[in-house]
Amino acid sequence: MSQPRTRPIQKLAAAVAKCNTEAAAYGRCVIEDYNDVHRDKCAKAFMALKNCVVVASKLLIGNSIAGGCIYSYKKRPVQ
């Protein structure tokens, strides 16, 4: 009998749950001065959170979501 399929969002949630320190730091940065939110204001904290989630996802479930569900601030070339 096979195990039920785990949805990608459940895998992502499990990975994010391993990064509570980084998530709290990013949240503090965002709400620190929410009236002055601008691009890259919290880029350092976001990248720390992103890197933690990528590592945690690889440890928890392999490489299945590490490249597909984690977004970055990289600009895409204009075509």
C-alpha positions as CSV (number, residue, x, y, z in Angstrom):
1,M,0.0,0.0,0.0
2,S,1.4,3.4,-1.0
3,Q,1.6,6.4,1.2
4,P,-0.6,9.4,0.4
5,R,1.1,12.0,-1.8
6,T,2.4,15.0,0.1
7,R,1.4,18.3,-1.5
8,P,4.2,20.7,-2.4
9,I,2.8,23.4,0.0
10,Q,3.1,21.0,2.9
11,K,6.7,20.3,2.0
12,L,7.4,24.0,1.8
13,A,5.6,24.6,5.2
14,A,7.8,21.9,6.8
15,A,10.9,23.5,5.5
16,V,9.8,27.0,6.6
17,A,9.0,25.7,10.1
18,K,12.7,24.8,10.5
19,C,13.7,28.4,10.0
20,N,11.8,30.2,12.7
21,T,14.8,32.4,13.7
22,E,15.3,33.7,10.2
23,A,11.6,34.2,9.7
24,A,11.3,36.2,12.9
25,A,14.3,38.4,11.8
26,Y,12.7,39.0,8.4
27,G,9.4,39.8,10.1
28,R,11.0,42.3,12.5
29,C,12.7,44.0,9.6
30,V,9.5,44.4,7.6
31,I,7.5,45.8,10.5
32,E,10.3,47.9,11.8
33,D,9.2,50.9,9.7
34,Y,6.3,49.6,7.7
35,N,5.5,53.2,6.5
36,D,8.8,53.2,4.6
37,V,8.8,49.9,2.8
38,H,10.9,49.9,-0.3
39,R,12.7,47.4,-2.5
40,D,15.6,45.6,-0.9
41,K,14.9,47.2,2.5
42,C,15.1,43.7,4.1
43,A,17.0,41.9,1.3
44,K,19.7,40.6,3.7
45,A,17.1,39.1,6.1
46,F,15.1,37.8,3.2
47,M,18.1,36.1,1.7
48,A,19.0,34.5,5.0
49,L,15.4,33.2,5.3
50,K,15.5,32.0,1.7
51,N,18.8,30.2,2.1
52,C,17.6,28.5,5.3
53,V,14.4,27.3,3.6
54,V,16.4,25.9,0.6
55,V,18.7,24.0,2.9
56,A,15.9,22.8,5.1
57,S,13.9,21.6,2.0
58,K,16.9,19.7,0.7
59,L,17.4,18.0,4.1
60,L,13.7,17.2,4.5
61,I,12.6,16.2,1.1
62,G,15.5,16.2,-1.3
63,N,15.7,18.6,-4.2
64,S,12.0,18.5,-5.3
65,I,11.0,22.0,-4.2
66,A,14.3,23.7,-3.7
67,G,14.3,25.3,-7.2
68,G,10.7,25.6,-7.9
69,C,8.9,27.3,-5.0
70,I,11.6,29.6,-3.6
71,Y,11.6,33.0,-5.3
72,S,14.3,35.5,-5.3
73,Y,14.7,39.2,-6.0
74,K,16.8,38.7,-9.1
75,K,15.7,40.7,-12.0
76,R,14.8,38.9,-15.2
77,P,16.3,40.2,-18.5
78,V,14.0,42.2,-20.7
79,Q,13.2,40.4,-23.9
